[in-house]
């Protein structure tokens, strides 16, 4: 079948217009578009409705002033929810209650309570949800996760991860107080979501405690609106495992670095550095450059398969709910400068 896509939110900072990946990777067309000022700080200078109407025209779709009309349109099968975190839950909830499938960026919502409501709505819906987040589908990371899953490392005792976005502030982005108010945090959320979702595939249980520190190391424009560009987390698990995660937006580039990952278990050790995965005992060495475009393509094809077969989405809304609990505890820890308990989901 040809899937009809409805887009809610155009040019909202932090959103990646996932409808384009849906168009590229499946039999689909955009049938309706909506955006307005309430959906988040936008990245273009012209009036929001004017830009939204022009975007709809580019996609040969209809423009609707009220996003609820997009969700209610019977021609829409998949909603691309590209609203800011403070507004996202209401869009996703309306879509799921209308029986639509939903794709969205991380995070799933603004609060733990909203994320829980989204998951409850998905359980009751015929629609499926997919949150784009995590590096677990990158081939080297996927291989490491599989090595751990089949027990080659024994019981995981320690994970160390460094994930940095490089080359400075995203081109054209000017941090504003509106943007900052619409997101739970800055790079702890933007980059940290990818790191924490990846960590969940290695240690699926939620940690019991988190100790987090956020800093502004590089950008005055971030500092001016109270946004961090660096975060460090120490996570402690009921199993006795510990994880240390560092995320940052660097002004420079480190050649060959994608994600740095070390996993130590009772029976073995594995690490990813640059384009190489090493596993001991073995030894097993895999050298493979990252093809980001191919990973993204396969991720969205997997979402279509999830719709059609009932398989799990590449990153589920249930994982989004767990992520929200982790982010909430990390923010509490950073604000109070104390260790915070991670709430149940």
MIDREN-220767 format. One record per residue (C-alpha): residue number from 0; residue in one letter; x, y, z. Coordinates in steps of 0.2 Angstrom, whole numbers. Example, Ala and Ser with C-alpha at 12.3 -4.5 7.8 and 13.67 -1.06 7.14 Angstrom:
BEGIN
atom seq: 0 | type: A | x: 62 | y: -22 | z: 39
atom seq: 1 | type: S | x: 68 | y: -5 | z: 36
// end
This chain:
BEGIN
atom seq: 0 | type: X | x: 0 | y: 0 | z: 0
atom seq: 1 | type: X | x: 5 | y: 18 | z: -2
atom seq: 2 | type: X | x: 6 | y: 26 | z: 15
atom seq: 3 | type: X | x: -1 | y: 44 | z: 18
atom seq: 4 | type: X | x: 10 | y: 55 | z: 29
atom seq: 5 | type: X | x: 4 | y: 69 | z: 39
atom seq: 6 | type: X | x: 17 | y: 82 | z: 45
atom seq: 7 | type: X | x: 14 | y: 91 | z: 61
atom seq: 8 | type: X | x: 28 | y: 104 | z: 64
atom seq: 9 | type: X | x: 39 | y: 112 | z: 50
atom seq: 10 | type: X | x: 57 | y: 119 | z: 54
atom seq: 11 | type: X | x: 56 | y: 117 | z: 73
atom seq: 12 | type: X | x: 74 | y: 117 | z: 80
atom seq: 13 | type: X | x: 79 | y: 100 | z: 85
atom seq: 14 | type: X | x: 68 | y: 91 | z: 73
atom seq: 15 | type: X | x: 74 | y: 82 | z: 58
atom seq: 16 | type: X | x: 59 | y: 82 | z: 46
atom seq: 17 | type: X | x: 58 | y: 63 | z: 47
atom seq: 18 | type: X | x: 45 | y: 63 | z: 33
atom seq: 19 | type: X | x: 59 | y: 64 | z: 20
atom seq: 20 | type: X | x: 66 | y: 47 | z: 27
atom seq: 21 | type: X | x: 49 | y: 40 | z: 26
atom seq: 22 | type: X | x: 47 | y: 45 | z: 8
atom seq: 23 | type: X | x: 64 | y: 39 | z: 3
atom seq: 24 | type: X | x: 63 | y: 22 | z: 11
atom seq: 25 | type: X | x: 45 | y: 16 | z: 8
atom seq: 26 | type: X | x: 30 | y: 18 | z: -3
atom seq: 27 | type: X | x: 23 | y: 34 | z: 4
atom seq: 28 | type: X | x: 17 | y: 52 | z: 0
atom seq: 29 | type: X | x: 14 | y: 67 | z: 11
atom seq: 30 | type: X | x: -4 | y: 72 | z: 10
atom seq: 31 | type: X | x: -6 | y: 86 | z: 23
atom seq: 32 | type: X | x: 6 | y: 98 | z: 33
atom seq: 33 | type: X | x: 2 | y: 109 | z: 48
atom seq: 34 | type: X | x: 13 | y: 121 | z: 58
atom seq: 35 | type: X | x: 11 | y: 136 | z: 69
atom seq: 36 | type: X | x: 20 | y: 146 | z: 82
atom seq: 37 | type: X | x: 14 | y: 135 | z: 96
atom seq: 38 | type: X | x: 24 | y: 120 | z: 90
atom seq: 39 | type: X | x: 41 | y: 127 | z: 94
atom seq: 40 | type: X | x: 55 | y: 139 | z: 90
atom seq: 41 | type: X | x: 57 | y: 139 | z: 71
atom seq: 42 | type: X | x: 73 | y: 140 | z: 61
atom seq: 43 | type: X | x: 67 | y: 152 | z: 47
atom seq: 44 | type: X | x: 64 | y: 170 | z: 47
atom seq: 45 | type: X | x: 47 | y: 171 | z: 37
atom seq: 46 | type: X | x: 30 | y: 170 | z: 46
atom seq: 47 | type: X | x: 27 | y: 152 | z: 52
atom seq: 48 | type: X | x: 11 | y: 149 | z: 42
atom seq: 49 | type: X | x: 19 | y: 156 | z: 26
atom seq: 50 | type: X | x: 34 | y: 144 | z: 28
atom seq: 51 | type: X | x: 22 | y: 129 | z: 32
atom seq: 52 | type: X | x: 11 | y: 133 | z: 17
atom seq: 53 | type: X | x: 27 | y: 134 | z: 5
atom seq: 54 | type: X | x: 33 | y: 117 | z: 12
atom seq: 55 | type: X | x: 17 | y: 109 | z: 9
atom seq: 56 | type: X | x: 17 | y: 115 | z: -9
atom seq: 57 | type: X | x: 35 | y: 108 | z: -11
atom seq: 58 | type: X | x: 28 | y: 91 | z: -6
atom seq: 59 | type: X | x: 12 | y: 93 | z: -16
atom seq: 60 | type: X | x: 2 | y: 92 | z: 0
atom seq: 61 | type: X | x: -12 | y: 102 | z: 8
atom seq: 62 | type: X | x: -8 | y: 114 | z: 21
atom seq: 63 | type: X | x: -19 | y: 115 | z: 37
atom seq: 64 | type: X | x: -19 | y: 129 | z: 49
atom seq: 65 | type: X | x: -24 | y: 117 | z: 63
atom seq: 66 | type: X | x: -13 | y: 102 | z: 66
atom seq: 67 | type: X | x: -28 | y: 92 | z: 73
atom seq: 68 | type: X | x: -35 | y: 91 | z: 55
atom seq: 69 | type: X | x: -20 | y: 83 | z: 49
atom seq: 70 | type: X | x: -21 | y: 69 | z: 63
atom seq: 71 | type: X | x: -40 | y: 67 | z: 59
atom seq: 72 | type: X | x: -37 | y: 66 | z: 40
atom seq: 73 | type: X | x: -42 | y: 48 | z: 35
atom seq: 74 | type: X | x: -29 | y: 48 | z: 21
atom seq: 75 | type: X | x: -15 | y: 50 | z: 34
atom seq: 76 | type: X | x: -8 | y: 33 | z: 40
atom seq: 77 | type: X | x: 8 | y: 40 | z: 48
atom seq: 78 | type: X | x: 11 | y: 56 | z: 58
atom seq: 79 | type: X | x: 28 | y: 64 | z: 58
atom seq: 80 | type: X | x: 27 | y: 73 | z: 75
atom seq: 81 | type: X | x: 40 | y: 87 | z: 73
atom seq: 82 | type: X | x: 35 | y: 98 | z: 88
atom seq: 83 | type: X | x: 46 | y: 103 | z: 102
atom seq: 84 | type: X | x: 46 | y: 92 | z: 118
atom seq: 85 | type: X | x: 34 | y: 103 | z: 127
atom seq: 86 | type: X | x: 21 | y: 101 | z: 114
atom seq: 87 | type: X | x: 25 | y: 84 | z: 107
atom seq: 88 | type: X | x: 15 | y: 73 | z: 118
atom seq: 89 | type: X | x: -2 | y: 81 | z: 114
atom seq: 90 | type: X | x: 2 | y: 78 | z: 95
atom seq: 91 | type: X | x: 7 | y: 60 | z: 98
atom seq: 92 | type: X | x: -7 | y: 56 | z: 109
atom seq: 93 | type: X | x: -20 | y: 63 | z: 97
atom seq: 94 | type: X | x: -12 | y: 53 | z: 83
atom seq: 95 | type: X | x: -11 | y: 36 | z: 92
atom seq: 96 | type: X | x: -29 | y: 38 | z: 98
atom seq: 97 | type: X | x: -34 | y: 41 | z: 80
atom seq: 98 | type: X | x: -26 | y: 24 | z: 76
atom seq: 99 | type: X | x: -11 | y: 32 | z: 67
atom seq: 100 | type: X | x: 7 | y: 27 | z: 67
atom seq: 101 | type: X | x: 19 | y: 40 | z: 73
atom seq: 102 | type: X | x: 38 | y: 44 | z: 70
atom seq: 103 | type: X | x: 46 | y: 57 | z: 81
atom seq: 104 | type: X | x: 63 | y: 63 | z: 86
atom seq: 105 | type: X | x: 70 | y: 61 | z: 104
atom seq: 106 | type: X | x: 65 | y: 64 | z: 117
atom seq: 107 | type: X | x: 48 | y: 57 | z: 117
atom seq: 108 | type: X | x: 40 | y: 70 | z: 128
atom seq: 109 | type: X | x: 45 | y: 84 | z: 141
atom seq: 110 | type: X | x: 40 | y: 75 | z: 157
atom seq: 111 | type: X | x: 40 | y: 57 | z: 163
atom seq: 112 | type: X | x: 21 | y: 58 | z: 166
atom seq: 113 | type: X | x: 19 | y: 63 | z: 147
atom seq: 114 | type: X | x: 30 | y: 49 | z: 141
atom seq: 115 | type: X | x: 20 | y: 36 | z: 152
atom seq: 116 | type: X | x: 4 | y: 43 | z: 144
atom seq: 117 | type: X | x: 11 | y: 41 | z: 127
atom seq: 118 | type: X | x: 16 | y: 23 | z: 130
atom seq: 119 | type: X | x: -1 | y: 19 | z: 137
atom seq: 120 | type: X | x: -10 | y: 26 | z: 122
atom seq: 121 | type: X | x: 1 | y: 16 | z: 111
atom seq: 122 | type: X | x: -4 | y: 0 | z: 120
atom seq: 123 | type: X | x: -22 | y: 4 | z: 117
atom seq: 124 | type: X | x: -19 | y: 10 | z: 99
atom seq: 125 | type: X | x: -18 | y: 0 | z: 82
atom seq: 126 | type: X | x: -4 | y: 13 | z: 78
atom seq: 127 | type: X | x: 14 | y: 10 | z: 81
atom seq: 128 | type: X | x: 27 | y: 22 | z: 87
atom seq: 129 | type: X | x: 45 | y: 25 | z: 83
atom seq: 130 | type: X | x: 57 | y: 37 | z: 91
atom seq: 131 | type: X | x: 73 | y: 41 | z: 81
atom seq: 132 | type: X | x: 87 | y: 39 | z: 94
atom seq: 133 | type: X | x: 102 | y: 29 | z: 98
atom seq: 134 | type: X | x: 118 | y: 22 | z: 89
atom seq: 135 | type: X | x: 113 | y: 4 | z: 92
atom seq: 136 | type: X | x: 110 | y: 1 | z: 73
atom seq: 137 | type: X | x: 127 | y: 6 | z: 68
atom seq: 138 | type: X | x: 136 | y: -10 | z: 62
atom seq: 139 | type: X | x: 150 | y: -10 | z: 75
atom seq: 140 | type: X | x: 139 | y: -6 | z: 89
atom seq: 141 | type: X | x: 126 | y: -19 | z: 84
atom seq: 142 | type: X | x: 140 | y: -32 | z: 83
atom seq: 143 | type: X | x: 146 | y: -27 | z: 101
atom seq: 144 | type: X | x: 128 | y: -28 | z: 108
atom seq: 145 | type: X | x: 126 | y: -45 | z: 100
atom seq: 146 | type: X | x: 142 | y: -51 | z: 107
atom seq: 147 | type: X | x: 136 | y: -46 | z: 124
atom seq: 148 | type: X | x: 119 | y: -53 | z: 122
atom seq: 149 | type: X | x: 125 | y: -71 | z: 118
atom seq: 150 | type: X | x: 136 | y: -70 | z: 134
atom seq: 151 | type: X | x: 153 | y: -69 | z: 127
atom seq: 152 | type: X | x: 158 | y: -56 | z: 139
atom seq: 153 | type: X | x: 149 | y: -64 | z: 154
atom seq: 154 | type: X | x: 140 | y: -52 | z: 166
atom seq: 155 | type: X | x: 143 | y: -34 | z: 161
atom seq: 156 | type: X | x: 152 | y: -25 | z: 175
atom seq: 157 | type: X | x: 157 | y: -8 | z: 167
atom seq: 158 | type: X | x: 153 | y: 2 | z: 152
atom seq: 159 | type: X | x: 162 | y: 18 | z: 147
atom seq: 160 | type: X | x: 155 | y: 29 | z: 132
atom seq: 161 | type: X | x: 160 | y: 45 | z: 124
atom seq: 162 | type: X | x: 149 | y: 52 | z: 111
atom seq: 163 | type: X | x: 153 | y: 70 | z: 104
atom seq: 164 | type: X | x: 145 | y: 80 | z: 90
atom seq: 165 | type: X | x: 159 | y: 90 | z: 82
atom seq: 166 | type: X | x: 162 | y: 105 | z: 72
atom seq: 167 | type: X | x: 153 | y: 118 | z: 83
atom seq: 168 | type: X | x: 136 | y: 124 | z: 84
atom seq: 169 | type: X | x: 124 | y: 117 | z: 71
atom seq: 170 | type: X | x: 124 | y: 129 | z: 56
atom seq: 171 | type: X | x: 112 | y: 143 | z: 57
atom seq: 172 | type: X | x: 106 | y: 139 | z: 75
atom seq: 173 | type: X | x: 105 | y: 153 | z: 87
atom seq: 174 | type: X | x: 100 | y: 147 | z: 105
atom seq: 175 | type: X | x: 86 | y: 157 | z: 112
atom seq: 176 | type: X | x: 77 | y: 158 | z: 128
atom seq: 177 | type: X | x: 61 | y: 151 | z: 119
atom seq: 178 | type: X | x: 71 | y: 136 | z: 113
atom seq: 179 | type: X | x: 79 | y: 133 | z: 130
atom seq: 180 | type: X | x: 62 | y: 133 | z: 138
atom seq: 181 | type: X | x: 55 | y: 120 | z: 126
atom seq: 182 | type: X | x: 68 | y: 107 | z: 129
atom seq: 183 | type: X | x: 72 | y: 97 | z: 145
atom seq: 184 | type: X | x: 90 | y: 102 | z: 143
atom seq: 185 | type: X | x: 102 | y: 106 | z: 129
atom seq: 186 | type: X | x: 116 | y: 93 | z: 124
atom seq: 187 | type: X | x: 112 | y: 81 | z: 138
atom seq: 188 | type: X | x: 95 | y: 79 | z: 129
atom seq: 189 | type: X | x: 101 | y: 81 | z: 111
atom seq: 190 | type: X | x: 116 | y: 70 | z: 112
atom seq: 191 | type: X | x: 113 | y: 61 | z: 128
atom seq: 192 | type: X | x: 98 | y: 53 | z: 121
atom seq: 193 | type: X | x: 108 | y: 44 | z: 108
atom seq: 194 | type: X | x: 120 | y: 38 | z: 121
atom seq: 195 | type: X | x: 108 | y: 33 | z: 134
atom seq: 196 | type: X | x: 97 | y: 23 | z: 121
atom seq: 197 | type: X | x: 113 | y: 14 | z: 115
atom seq: 198 | type: X | x: 117 | y: 10 | z: 133
atom seq: 199 | type: X | x: 100 | y: 3 | z: 136
atom seq: 200 | type: X | x: 104 | y: -11 | z: 123
atom seq: 201 | type: X | x: 119 | y: -16 | z: 133
atom seq: 202 | type: X | x: 111 | y: -14 | z: 150
atom seq: 203 | type: X | x: 92 | y: -15 | z: 148
atom seq: 204 | type: X | x: 87 | y: -13 | z: 166
atom seq: 205 | type: X | x: 86 | y: 5 | z: 172
atom seq: 206 | type: X | x: 100 | y: 10 | z: 184
atom seq: 207 | type: X | x: 95 | y: 14 | z: 202
atom seq: 208 | type: X | x: 105 | y: 30 | z: 204
atom seq: 209 | type: X | x: 113 | y: 43 | z: 193
atom seq: 210 | type: X | x: 126 | y: 56 | z: 197
atom seq: 211 | type: X | x: 126 | y: 69 | z: 183
atom seq: 212 | type: X | x: 136 | y: 85 | z: 180
atom seq: 213 | type: X | x: 133 | y: 98 | z: 166
atom seq: 214 | type: X | x: 144 | y: 111 | z: 160
atom seq: 215 | type: X | x: 146 | y: 125 | z: 147
atom seq: 216 | type: X | x: 164 | y: 124 | z: 140
atom seq: 217 | type: X | x: 164 | y: 131 | z: 123
atom seq: 218 | type: X | x: 149 | y: 142 | z: 117
atom seq: 219 | type: X | x: 144 | y: 159 | z: 125
atom seq: 220 | type: X | x: 128 | y: 158 | z: 115
atom seq: 221 | type: X | x: 123 | y: 143 | z: 125
atom seq: 222 | type: X | x: 129 | y: 150 | z: 141
atom seq: 223 | type: X | x: 118 | y: 166 | z: 138
atom seq: 224 | type: X | x: 102 | y: 155 | z: 138
atom seq: 225 | type: X | x: 107 | y: 143 | z: 152
atom seq: 226 | type: X | x: 111 | y: 128 | z: 140
atom seq: 227 | type: X | x: 125 | y: 116 | z: 143
atom seq: 228 | type: X | x: 136 | y: 109 | z: 129
atom seq: 229 | type: X | x: 144 | y: 96 | z: 140
atom seq: 230 | type: X | x: 137 | y: 82 | z: 151
atom seq: 231 | type: X | x: 145 | y: 68 | z: 161
atom seq: 232 | type: X | x: 134 | y: 54 | z: 169
atom seq: 233 | type: X | x: 139 | y: 40 | z: 181
atom seq: 234 | type: X | x: 125 | y: 27 | z: 182
atom seq: 235 | type: X | x: 124 | y: 13 | z: 195
atom seq: 236 | type: X | x: 114 | y: -3 | z: 192
atom seq: 237 | type: X | x: 105 | y: -15 | z: 204
atom seq: 238 | type: X | x: 116 | y: -29 | z: 196
atom seq: 239 | type: X | x: 132 | y: -20 | z: 202
atom seq: 240 | type: X | x: 136 | y: -14 | z: 185
atom seq: 241 | type: X | x: 142 | y: 4 | z: 182
atom seq: 242 | type: X | x: 142 | y: 15 | z: 167
atom seq: 243 | type: X | x: 151 | y: 32 | z: 163
atom seq: 244 | type: X | x: 144 | y: 42 | z: 149
atom seq: 245 | type: X | x: 151 | y: 58 | z: 142
atom seq: 246 | type: X | x: 142 | y: 68 | z: 129
atom seq: 247 | type: X | x: 147 | y: 85 | z: 121
atom seq: 248 | type: X | x: 146 | y: 97 | z: 106
atom seq: 249 | type: X | x: 164 | y: 100 | z: 102
atom seq: 250 | type: X | x: 170 | y: 116 | z: 92
atom seq: 251 | type: X | x: 183 | y: 105 | z: 83
atom seq: 252 | type: X | x: 183 | y: 88 | z: 75
atom seq: 253 | type: X | x: 192 | y: 72 | z: 80
atom seq: 254 | type: X | x: 197 | y: 63 | z: 64
atom seq: 255 | type: X | x: 189 | y: 46 | z: 63
atom seq: 256 | type: X | x: 179 | y: 47 | z: 80
atom seq: 257 | type: X | x: 161 | y: 42 | z: 80
atom seq: 258 | type: X | x: 157 | y: 34 | z: 96
atom seq: 259 | type: X | x: 170 | y: 27 | z: 109
atom seq: 260 | type: X | x: 163 | y: 12 | z: 119
atom seq: 261 | type: X | x: 171 | y: 0 | z: 131
atom seq: 262 | type: X | x: 162 | y: -14 | z: 139
atom seq: 263 | type: X | x: 170 | y: -25 | z: 153
atom seq: 264 | type: X | x: 162 | y: -41 | z: 158
atom seq: 265 | type: X | x: 166 | y: -56 | z: 170
atom seq: 266 | type: X | x: 172 | y: -66 | z: 155
atom seq: 267 | type: X | x: 178 | y: -53 | z: 142
atom seq: 268 | type: X | x: 181 | y: -36 | z: 136
atom seq: 269 | type: X | x: 176 | y: -26 | z: 120
atom seq: 270 | type: X | x: 179 | y: -9 | z: 114
atom seq: 271 | type: X | x: 175 | y: 2 | z: 99
atom seq: 272 | type: X | x: 188 | y: 15 | z: 94
atom seq: 273 | type: X | x: 186 | y: 24 | z: 77
atom seq: 274 | type: X | x: 181 | y: 11 | z: 64
atom seq: 275 | type: X | x: 187 | y: -4 | z: 74
atom seq: 276 | type: X | x: 179 | y: -16 | z: 86
atom seq: 277 | type: X | x: 190 | y: -27 | z: 96
atom seq: 278 | type: X | x: 183 | y: -42 | z: 107
atom seq: 279 | type: X | x: 193 | y: -52 | z: 119
atom seq: 280 | type: X | x: 195 | y: -66 | z: 122
atom seq: 281 | type: X | x: 196 | y: -71 | z: 104
atom seq: 282 | type: X | x: 203 | y: -60 | z: 98
atom seq: 283 | type: X | x: 190 | y: -54 | z: 86
atom seq: 284 | type: X | x: 193 | y: -38 | z: 77
atom seq: 285 | type: X | x: 181 | y: -30 | z: 65
atom seq: 286 | type: X | x: 186 | y: -14 | z: 55
atom seq: 287 | type: X | x: 172 | y: -5 | z: 46
atom seq: 288 | type: X | x: 169 | y: 13 | z: 42
atom seq: 289 | type: X | x: 152 | y: 20 | z: 47
atom seq: 290 | type: X | x: 140 | y: 23 | z: 32
atom seq: 291 | type: X | x: 127 | y: 35 | z: 41
atom seq: 292 | type: X | x: 116 | y: 36 | z: 26
atom seq: 293 | type: X | x: 115 | y: 17 | z: 24
atom seq: 294 | type: X | x: 111 | y: 15 | z: 43
atom seq: 295 | type: X | x: 97 | y: 28 | z: 42
atom seq: 296 | type: X | x: 90 | y: 20 | z: 27
atom seq: 297 | type: X | x: 89 | y: 3 | z: 35
atom seq: 298 | type: X | x: 82 | y: 10 | z: 51
atom seq: 299 | type: X | x: 67 | y: 18 | z: 42
atom seq: 300 | type: X | x: 64 | y: 2 | z: 32
atom seq: 301 | type: X | x: 64 | y: -7 | z: 48
atom seq: 302 | type: X | x: 50 | y: 4 | z: 54
atom seq: 303 | type: X | x: 40 | y: 0 | z: 39
atom seq: 304 | type: X | x: 43 | y: -18 | z: 43
atom seq: 305 | type: X | x: 37 | y: -16 | z: 61
atom seq: 306 | type: X | x: 21 | y: -8 | z: 54
atom seq: 307 | type: X | x: 18 | y: -22 | z: 42
atom seq: 308 | type: X | x: 24 | y: -37 | z: 53
atom seq: 309 | type: X | x: 21 | y: -32 | z: 71
atom seq: 310 | type: X | x: 40 | y: -33 | z: 74
atom seq: 311 | type: X | x: 47 | y: -20 | z: 87
atom seq: 312 | type: X | x: 51 | y: -3 | z: 80
atom seq: 313 | type: X | x: 70 | y: 2 | z: 78
atom seq: 314 | type: X | x: 68 | y: 12 | z: 94
atom seq: 315 | type: X | x: 52 | y: 9 | z: 103
atom seq: 316 | type: X | x: 41 | y: 22 | z: 113
atom seq: 317 | type: X | x: 44 | y: 10 | z: 128
atom seq: 318 | type: X | x: 62 | y: 14 | z: 127
atom seq: 319 | type: X | x: 58 | y: 32 | z: 125
atom seq: 320 | type: X | x: 49 | y: 31 | z: 142
atom seq: 321 | type: X | x: 64 | y: 24 | z: 150
atom seq: 322 | type: X | x: 75 | y: 37 | z: 142
atom seq: 323 | type: X | x: 63 | y: 51 | z: 149
atom seq: 324 | type: X | x: 66 | y: 43 | z: 167
atom seq: 325 | type: X | x: 84 | y: 43 | z: 165
atom seq: 326 | type: X | x: 85 | y: 61 | z: 158
atom seq: 327 | type: X | x: 73 | y: 67 | z: 172
atom seq: 328 | type: X | x: 85 | y: 59 | z: 186
atom seq: 329 | type: X | x: 100 | y: 66 | z: 177
atom seq: 330 | type: X | x: 93 | y: 83 | z: 177
atom seq: 331 | type: X | x: 88 | y: 82 | z: 195
atom seq: 332 | type: X | x: 106 | y: 76 | z: 200
atom seq: 333 | type: X | x: 114 | y: 90 | z: 190
atom seq: 334 | type: X | x: 103 | y: 104 | z: 197
atom seq: 335 | type: X | x: 105 | y: 98 | z: 215
atom seq: 336 | type: X | x: 123 | y: 92 | z: 214
atom seq: 337 | type: X | x: 118 | y: 76 | z: 222
atom seq: 338 | type: X | x: 115 | y: 58 | z: 217
atom seq: 339 | type: X | x: 97 | y: 55 | z: 211
atom seq: 340 | type: X | x: 87 | y: 40 | z: 211
atom seq: 341 | type: X | x: 80 | y: 34 | z: 195
atom seq: 342 | type: X | x: 61 | y: 33 | z: 195
atom seq: 343 | type: X | x: 51 | y: 17 | z: 190
atom seq: 344 | type: X | x: 42 | y: 18 | z: 173
// end
